[in-house]
Amino acid sequence: MKKILLLSVAVAAMVAGTASAADLKFPPGQDSKFNWKSYDDFKAGHADLKGQELTIFGPWRGEDEALFTSVLNYFTEATGVNAKYSSSENYEQQIVIDTQAGSPPNVAILPQPGLLANLASQGHLTPLGDDLAKWVKDNYGAGDSWVSYGTYKGKDGKEAFYAFPYKADLKSLVWYVPENFKEGGYQVPTTLEDLEKLTDQIAKDGGVPWCIGLGSGGATGWPATDWVEDIMLRINTPQDYDHWTTNELKFNDPKVVAAIDEFGKFAKNPKYVDGGVAAVASTDFRDSPKGLFSVPPKCYMHKQASFIPSFFPEGTKLGQDADFFYFPPAAAHPELGKPVLGAGTLATITKDSPAARAFIQFLQTPIAQEIWMAQSGFLTPYKGVNKAAYANDTLRKEGELLTTATTFRFDGSDLMPGKIGAGSFWTGMVDFVGGKSAQEAGDAIQKSWDGIK
């Protein structure tokens, strides 16, 4: 969701029709990295859908829309269904309007579990069944986590599985330049404690460990929330994290204050950040990784999500000129396993039909994920895909983090009320870096939450 604030937004669009073999990006059967059997089996089992209509509404526009369409073409070619995909600049509001007006699409794909939970409670979503929930649990990395994000209370108050996870984003990454690490004699840390030691060692050697930029116009402060969320998952239980996003665990609770303080160890030490502490809040997040590529380097590490290479210098070769490592877990909390922070889109049925059911079944096939994997911008926790289908080694490594995660949690600020997650949490982190204590920042954010009626 934060990326949507930052990247250009296209106008509403619609693509429609059935596809022929000529419309398929990769000819079936001609590349061994794809699971063509899954496509053939799906096609053989859905020959009775030809001519049916299917409407799909989702968040993808521009390049992402073209990529999704390249996947949708395989569904339409296999089934003969006349599928129409549309989106809107304000898709979150549009789906509410459409469902309340009684004119929903057959399938709605959205990145907000909270919004989907509201739609389910109002009776606008169709349960997908316990069998599919079990399938996700068994076949996805951190499967229990993904099932929980698709499970909501319906209008009758009973919980059911409503949303199938398709396409994920990854945040628990630290970017670096391998050559700089090699010249400095530094090793990739495997624990949070080792990351702290590495940070201190780089500073003692006369270097600057981190580039951190919180600037983002009206959204200034949001990169700090990712830091705090990742740290929360490494020093507190997943249940604590969940309770924090709903305010059952208060923002000024010692557990949350400790996570903010941990972020401060990196961001509030003038020896640890490029430009000193004063530069943290003023540096635009898009500019902040540039210090990695200076000669000599202005910094050695930059924590940011999987999209940040879009802002690396032109011609940067991922895996060579720049690489990433997993933001490591705390050795002091081995019971927390390997948590991953991110986001993702969830597919739901908002107007039931045989074609809608078939489309959800299609998303379960490896081919429905591999086609997008082989292009760009797609990660999946599905363990059944062929990882060789990823377009490059960087995406493949990111995908492996998702399939091997023990816990997956959505970006916490996106789960909070907008006044908090896209308001006082952002400004509170700027105030914290600017001089407030973690306790003072937590108190202020909690006061803001208490003021919500």
N, C-alpha and C positions, 0 to 999 in steps of 0.2 A: 504494500500500500504506500509506503514512503516513496518508492520509486515513482509512483503515479504523480506525486506532488512535484517531482523533480524533472521529469521528462516531458517532452511535448505531447499534447493530447490531440488525437485526430478527431474528425467529425464522425457522427454516427454513420455506420456503414452496414450494408447488407450484401451477402453473397448467397446465391441460390442455385439450385439445380441438381441434376445427377451428373456423375462423372463417367467418362469412358476410360479405357485403358490408356489412351493418349494423354489424359490429364494427370496421370499418376507420376509423381516425382521420381520414383525408383521403379522400374519395370519389375513386376512380380516374378520371383524365381531367379533373378539374374545376379543377386549379390548375396553371398553366404552369410554376411553379418546380420541379415534380417531373418526373423523367424517367419518364413513364408508359410510354414505349415499352419501356424495360428491364423493366418489370413485365409488360407484355403478352407480350413475347418469352419471358420466363422461364415464364410461365403456359402458353403454347402448347407449350413444349418439355418440360413435365413433367406432362402429363395422365395418365400411366400410373401415378402414385403413389397414387392415391386409396385410402384405407383402410389404408395402411401406418402403422406405429407409429414414432415418433421420440422418444427421450428426450434432453433437453439439461440439462446441469448447469453452473451458472455462479456468479459472485460477486455478482450483482445482487439486492438485496433492497429492500423498501420502494418508494420513488418510482422508483428505477432499474429495479426489476423491472417496474413498470407501464409504463415507457417501453420496455423490451425487449419486453414482451408486445405493445405496440402495433405493433412491427416484425414480431414472429413471426406476428401475425394475417394479415399479407399473404402470408407463406409458406404458411400453412395454407389460406388461401382460394384461393391459386393452384394448390395441389397436391392438396388434399383429404387431406393427411397428418394423422393424429391426433398432434399434438405435445404433449409434456409438458415443462415447464420446472420445475426445482427448484434450490434452493440450500440452504446450511447456514451457520450462524454460524461454524463452523470448516471452511469449504469446502476449505482446503488439505489438512487431515488426512482429510476425508471422501473426497476423490477417490483418495487413496492406499489407504484402506481398501477402497473399492469395486473398484478395479482389481485389488488383490491377492486379493480374495475371488472374483474372476471374475464380478462383477456390475456392470460399468461402464455408464455411460450411452452412448448412441450418440455424442454430441458433448459434449466438455468444453471450456469456455471459461474461461481462467485468466489472471491478470495476472503470473505468475511464469515467465519463461523457464527459470530454473534447475530448478524443479519439473517442468516439461514435459520438459526434457532428461533428468531422472532417469526419468520414465515411459517415454520413448522408449528409453532404454538397457536397460530391463527388458522391452521388447517390448510395451508397452501402447498404443502409438500407431500409427496407420496412415499411411504416407507419402502425401502429397497430390499428389506428382508434380512433375517438373521444369518442365512447362508452366505450372503455377500459380506456381511460384517466379519464372519469367521474367516472368509477368504482373505480379506484385507489383513486381519490379525496374523494369519499364517504366512502371507506372501510379501508383506511390506516390512522394511526395517522399522523398528519401534512400532510395530503394527498396532499394539494397544493404544498408543498415542493417536494414531490416525483414526482408529475406530471411535475414540472419544470425541474427536473433532467433527465427526459426522453423525453423532448420536444426540438427539434432542427430544424434548417432551412435545408430544403432539397436542392437538386441541383437546383430547381426552385426558391429558395429563400423564399419559404413559410414555415411557422412553422407547424410541425405536431408532434404527439406523436409516438416515435419510440422505447422506451425502458421500459420494464416492470420490476419494482423493485422486486428482489427475494433474500432474505438473507441480513441482515444488521449487522453492527458492531457498537459498542457503546463506546464513549470516555468520556462522561461527568460524570465520576465516581471518588469518593474519597474512598479509602480503609482504613479500620481501624480494630482494635481488640476490639470487644464489651466489653470484660472483662477489658481492660485497661481504656476504657471510664467509665465503671461502678465504678471502683476503684477511678478514678479521679473526679467522680461526674459530668462528662461532658455530655451534650446533643447534639444530632445530629443537626447541624445548618440548618435552613430553608431559610436563606437569605445570600447573599454574605457578607453583613455587619455583620451578626452573625458569619460567618466563620472567619472574621477578628478578632472579639472579642474573639472567642474561641482560635484562634491562640495566641493572646496576653495573655489570661488567663493561658493557658498551660505554656507559658514561665514564667509568673509571679509565677506560682506554682513550678518552678524549673525544669520543663520538657522541652523537645524539640518537638515542634509541628509537624514538617515536615521532611520526608525523600525525598530528591529530587536528582535524578541522571540524568545527561544529556549525559553521556558517551555512545557511540555506535560505536566505531571505526571510520570509514570514514563518518559515519552518525551522529557523535556527535552533539548534539544540538537539535535534533528533538523533544524530549519530551517537551521542552520549547515552541515549536510552538503550541502544543495542549493546553497548558495553555493560551497562548495569543488568540488563536482562540475561546476557550470557553468564555474567558472574553469579547472578541469583541461582542459575541452574547448576553452578559448580560448588556452591557452599551451602545451599538449602535444598530441600526435597522438591520433587516435581509438584507435590501437593501444596507445599508452601508457595511455589510459583503460581499455581492456579488460584489459590486463595488471595494472593497479592493482586492479581489482575481483576478480582471482583471486590476487593477491599475488605474481605474477611480478615486478611492480614494487612494491617494498617501500614501506610507509607512511612510512618515514623517508628515502626516496630524495629527493635534492635537487629533483626535478621535482614531487613531491607537497608537500614542505615549501614550495616557492615558491608553490604554489596556496593553501596555508593562510595563508601570509604575506600574500598578496594580499587574502584575506578580512579579515585583520587590519588592513589599511590603512583599511578602512571601519568595522569593528566595534570597534577598540581605540583609536580616537582620541576622547577625550572631547568634542571640539568637533563631532564628526560624527554622534553618536547622541543621540536624545531620552532625557533622564534620565541621560546619561553612561554610561560603560562598565559601571558596576555594575548598571545597569538592563537590560542586554542579556540576561543569563541569567535574571533574575527576572521579566521581563515575559512574560506569556502570549502566545503567537503569535496568538491570536484577538483580543487587545486591542491588539496592536502597531500595526495600521494606523489606529487611531482618531485618532492625531495628525495624519494627513493632513487631517482634516476640522475641526480646531479653528480658531478664529478669535482671534488669528492662528494660522497653522499651527504645530504643534509639530515637524513634519518635512515634507519635500518629496517623499521617495521611500520606497517600501517594496517589497522584493523578495520575491515569493511566487508560488506556482503559481496556475493558473487558477481554483481553487476559492475563493480568499480573498474575493471579493466577497460571499460568504454572510455574512461578518462585518463588512461595511461598515454604516454607519448605515442604518436603515430608510428607504426612499424614495430612496436614492442611484441616480441615473440613470447607467448606464455609458455612456461615450462623451461625456458632458457633465460631470456632477459628478466623475467619476473615469474615468481611462483608463489604458492601459498602453503601455509601449514594450518592444521586444525587448532583453533583456540583451545588449549589443553585443559583437561580436568584437574581438580585439586587432589594432590596426593593425600591430603588430610581427610578426604571424603571418598574413599574408594567405593563405598556403597552406592554412590550416585552414578557409577558407570561412565558411559560416554554420551553425554547429552548434546543435542544439536538444536540450535535456534534457527528458525526460518519462517517460511510462510508457504502458502500453496493455494491452488484453486480446487474447489469442490463441486462436483457435478450432481445436480438434483433433478428430480422429475416434478415439474410444476403443473403439468397437464398430461395425465397418463394416457399412453397409447402403446400398441405393440411396437411401433417404430422407436418410441422413447425407451422402452425396455431394452430393445435390441441395441440401441446406441450405448447405453450403460454397459451392456455385455461386451460391446466392441472395445470400450475403453479398458476392459480387463485384459485384452489380448496384448501380447508383447509387441505386435506390429504397430498397434495404435500409439505406442510410446516410442518405439524405435525410429519411426519415420521422422518424428520431430527431433529426437535425440541426435540423429545423423546430420542435422542442419545447425541450429544454434539455439541457445537460450532455454533449453529444456533439461530439467533434472528430475529424477524419479526415485522414490524409495522402493519401487517394485523389484524384488530380487530375481524375478523370472525373466527379465530382459537380458539381451546379450550386451554386455558392457562395451564390446568391441564396436557397437553401433554408434557410440558417442563420436562427435565430430573431431574431438581432439583429446589429448591426454589430460588437460586441465579439467574439462567437463567430466571426464571419466573418474578422476580422483574425487571430484566433488560428489558425483553420484555414489561413489563407494562410501563416503561419509554418511550419506542418507541410508544406504542399505545396511550399514553396520552400526548405526546409532542404537543405543539402548532406550533413549528417551528423545522424543521430538516435541518441541513446543513452539507455538506460533509467537510471533512478535508480540510481546506483552502489551506495548503501548497501543497496538491496533485492537486489542481486546478490551481495553479500558474505555470508559465514556470519552467522547471527543474532547470535552473540556479538560480532561486530565491527560489522556494519551497523546493528544495533538494540541496540548495547551500548557497546563502548569507543569507537567513532567518535563517538557522541553525547556521552558523558562527556568524551572527549578535547577536543571543541570547547568545552565549558563550561569546562574547565580552561584551555584556550588563551585564551579571552576573560577568564578570571579572573586571568591573569598568566603562565602558562607560555609559553615561546617555541614557535614553530612546530616547531622541531626536537625539543624536549622532548615536545610533544604527539604528533608522529609516532613518536618512539621508544616512547612508552608504548602507543600503539595497535598498533605492530608487535610489541611484547613480548606483548601480549594475543593477537595472531594466531599468534605462534610457539608459544604455550601450547596451541593447539588440537590435540588428538590425533586 
